Amino acid sequence: METPPELEAVAGEQDDITISTREYEDETVIVVDFGPVRGKPSVDIVGGTAIVTADEIHFEFDVPADASDVTVNDGVLTISG
């Protein structure tokens, strides 16, 4: 599973945001850590689009076709597939 370009762009603009990808035998997990943001990040899925808001950050990305789950927990966005 490829990291959505919109996530890479946001991480490139914000020093505190980091992205890592973990490959397992039967699953790929993309993890986006928003660092010390003042507000709690949230994600809403509308159709095939994920809408993320965190503090002053607001962006959208197309959910990868092979993603099975997109969640936010403790300031970390996780895309599994």
C-alpha positions as a Markdown table, in Angstrom:
| # | Residue | x | y | z |
|---|---|---|---|---|
| 1 | Met | 0.0 | 0.0 | 0.0 |
| 2 | Glu | 1.3 | 3.4 | -1.0 |
| 3 | Thr | 1.3 | 6.4 | 1.4 |
| 4 | Pro | -1.2 | 8.9 | 0.0 |
| 5 | Pro | 0.7 | 11.9 | -1.5 |
| 6 | Glu | -1.5 | 14.3 | 0.5 |
| 7 | Leu | -0.2 | 12.8 | 3.7 |
| 8 | Glu | 3.4 | 13.1 | 2.5 |
| 9 | Ala | 2.8 | 16.8 | 1.6 |
| 10 | Val | 1.4 | 17.6 | 5.0 |
| 11 | Ala | 4.3 | 15.9 | 6.7 |
| 12 | Gly | 6.7 | 17.8 | 4.6 |
| 13 | Glu | 5.1 | 21.1 | 5.6 |
| 14 | Gln | 4.9 | 20.3 | 9.4 |
| 15 | Asp | 8.1 | 19.4 | 11.3 |
| 16 | Asp | 6.2 | 17.6 | 14.0 |
| 17 | Ile | 4.4 | 15.1 | 11.7 |
| 18 | Thr | 6.1 | 11.9 | 11.0 |
| 19 | Ile | 5.0 | 9.0 | 8.7 |
| 20 | Ser | 6.2 | 5.4 | 9.0 |
| 21 | Thr | 5.2 | 2.3 | 7.1 |
| 22 | Arg | 5.3 | -1.2 | 8.5 |
| 23 | Glu | 5.1 | -4.3 | 6.3 |
| 24 | Tyr | 3.9 | -7.5 | 7.8 |
| 25 | Glu | 3.3 | -10.9 | 6.1 |
| 26 | Asp | -0.4 | -10.2 | 5.5 |
| 27 | Glu | -0.8 | -6.5 | 6.2 |
| 28 | Thr | 0.7 | -3.1 | 5.6 |
| 29 | Val | 0.2 | -0.3 | 8.2 |
| 30 | Ile | 0.9 | 3.4 | 7.5 |
| 31 | Val | 1.3 | 5.4 | 10.8 |
| 32 | Val | 1.1 | 9.2 | 10.9 |
| 33 | Asp | 2.1 | 10.7 | 14.2 |
| 34 | Phe | 0.9 | 14.3 | 14.5 |
| 35 | Gly | 3.3 | 15.0 | 17.4 |
| 36 | Pro | 2.4 | 17.5 | 20.1 |
| 37 | Val | -0.6 | 19.2 | 18.4 |
| 38 | Arg | -2.8 | 21.2 | 20.7 |
| 39 | Gly | -6.1 | 19.6 | 19.7 |
| 40 | Lys | -6.8 | 15.9 | 19.2 |
| 41 | Pro | -6.7 | 14.8 | 15.6 |
| 42 | Ser | -9.9 | 13.3 | 14.2 |
| 43 | Val | -10.7 | 11.5 | 10.9 |
| 44 | Asp | -14.0 | 11.3 | 9.1 |
| 45 | Ile | -14.5 | 9.0 | 6.1 |
| 46 | Val | -16.9 | 10.3 | 3.4 |
| 47 | Gly | -17.1 | 8.0 | 0.5 |
| 48 | Gly | -13.5 | 7.2 | -0.4 |
| 49 | Thr | -12.1 | 10.3 | 1.1 |
| 50 | Ala | -10.6 | 10.7 | 4.6 |
| 51 | Ile | -10.9 | 14.2 | 6.1 |
| 52 | Val | -8.4 | 14.8 | 8.9 |
| 53 | Thr | -8.5 | 17.8 | 11.3 |
| 54 | Ala | -5.9 | 18.4 | 14.0 |
| 55 | Asp | -5.5 | 21.8 | 15.6 |
| 56 | Glu | -5.0 | 24.2 | 12.7 |
| 57 | Ile | -4.3 | 21.4 | 10.2 |
| 58 | His | -7.1 | 20.3 | 7.9 |
| 59 | Phe | -6.6 | 18.1 | 4.9 |
| 60 | Glu | -8.2 | 15.4 | 2.8 |
| 61 | Phe | -6.8 | 12.3 | 1.1 |
| 62 | Asp | -8.2 | 9.5 | -1.0 |
| 63 | Val | -8.3 | 6.3 | 1.1 |
| 64 | Pro | -6.0 | 3.7 | -0.6 |
| 65 | Ala | -8.1 | 1.1 | -2.4 |
| 66 | Asp | -6.4 | -1.7 | -0.4 |
| 67 | Ala | -7.0 | 0.0 | 3.0 |
| 68 | Ser | -9.3 | -2.0 | 5.3 |
| 69 | Asp | -9.3 | 0.5 | 8.3 |
| 70 | Val | -8.5 | 4.2 | 8.9 |
| 71 | Thr | -8.5 | 5.3 | 12.5 |
| 72 | Val | -7.1 | 7.9 | 14.9 |
| 73 | Asn | -6.0 | 6.9 | 18.4 |
| 74 | Asp | -3.9 | 9.1 | 20.8 |
| 75 | Gly | -2.8 | 11.5 | 18.1 |
| 76 | Val | -1.8 | 8.8 | 15.7 |
| 77 | Leu | -3.6 | 8.2 | 12.3 |
| 78 | Thr | -3.3 | 4.6 | 11.2 |
| 79 | Ile | -4.2 | 3.2 | 7.8 |
| 80 | Ser | -4.3 | -0.6 | 7.7 |
| 81 | Gly | -4.6 | -2.9 | 4.7 |
